[in-house]
C-alpha cells in the first residue's frame, strides 16, 4: 500500500545530513479533503442529524483542512465549524482572517465567531452567546428539513443550555467524528508516511546527540526542531525520561542529565506535516552496551508488540484480539501500559483496544477494519526495578493483515 512512498523515502544517512525536504504535497490535497468531508457527512446522515457543530480543532481540521492557531484555539470556544448533513459547511473562525481559508473547496461560507467564553466576553457573555445561537438555529432551520437534531463534540454547559433553550436537540458528535476519521484513504496514508518520515528524522537527530551529560529536554528539543523544520506542526506530549525516571512511566522530559548506562525511553506523539500524527516509541541505552537486566526488559517489550501486531486481522473484533494477545508476565502486570493498541490519524483516535486483563472493566467491542492505522503499545517494568522500556509501533490494517508505517530500527542485537 505504501510501496511507492517508501521507494522515495529518505535513508537514515540522508535524514541525518538534512537532505530531506518537503516539496509540494505528494498527493492531491483537495482529493483528501473531499474524502474526509464526505465520510463525515455520511456519518452525520447515518446518525439522522441536521448537521454537526464541531469545536474540537481536530474535527474542524478533518472537515475543512483550515488551520488557525490550533493549539491555542483548543483552549477556548473561539473557533468551530457547522457541517450541514445536506447543505453548506460554515467555518466560524477566530477574528476576521478569511485569507486563512482561501482555496479550501470544502468551506462554503466564512464567518467571524462571536466568541462567548468568559476570558474574551466578560459581561458580554450572554449577548455574544445569543448572536452565536441565532446563527446556528438559522442554519438548522434553513438546511435541516425540519430536523432539529445537531451533533456536537465540545461545548460548554452554557452554550449547550442556550441551544437547547432554542429548540435544538443536541446529540453526541465526538463519536460520530471519531468513527468517520477511523478509516484512512490511500492518499491519507501517503500523507501519514510524510509525517512519519519527519518523525524518524527527528529521532535520528535525538540519537546523534545522545551521550552522557545531555539533558532529557535537549534530546526532546531535537525532535521538536526537526519536526517544525520539515513542515510539522506540534508535539502532543513530552514523554521522554532516562534512568530511574523511566519507571514508573509517564514522567515528562526534565533538565536531568542522562548518565552513562542509562536507559532512555520516549514516545514521539508528533503531529507532523499535513497535520497527521506519528506515534511511535523506542528505548535506547546511553553507552556502549546494555546490561542483562536492560536486555531482558527490552526483549519482553519487543515480544509483546510483535506478538500483538501479528494477532491483528481485518474483520476481527476487539474481543477476539484480546483473546489472542500476548500474556503479560505477572511481574510486569502492575506497570502495563494503559492500552494495548489505539487508533491514530490527526491524533490518537478510535478505537482503543485494552489489555485482556482490563477488557471487562474498561474495554468495548468493535470491528478492526482495513484502512485503520493503529499504534501497538508496550511498557515493561518490574516493581522495585530501576528502569522501564517503552516501545510502540504504528501499523496499517490492510485487507490481509497489517503493514508497518514506521521503519525505525529496533535494537536487534539486544535480543
Beta strands, then each sheet from edge to edge (+ up, - down):
strand 1: 51-54
strand 2: 80-84
strand 3: 89-93
strand 4: 109-112
strand 5: 149-152
strand 6: 169-172
strand 7: 234-235
strand 8: 240-242
strand 9: 263-267
strand 10: 270-271
strand 11: 277-278
strand 12: 281-285
strand 13: 341-344
strand 14: 348-353
strand 15: 373-380
strand 16: 389-397
strand 17: 402-404
sheet 1: 4+ 3+ 2- 1+ 5+ 6+
sheet 2: 7+ 10- 11+
sheet 3: 8+ 9- 12+
sheet 4: 14+ 13- 15+ 16- 17+
end
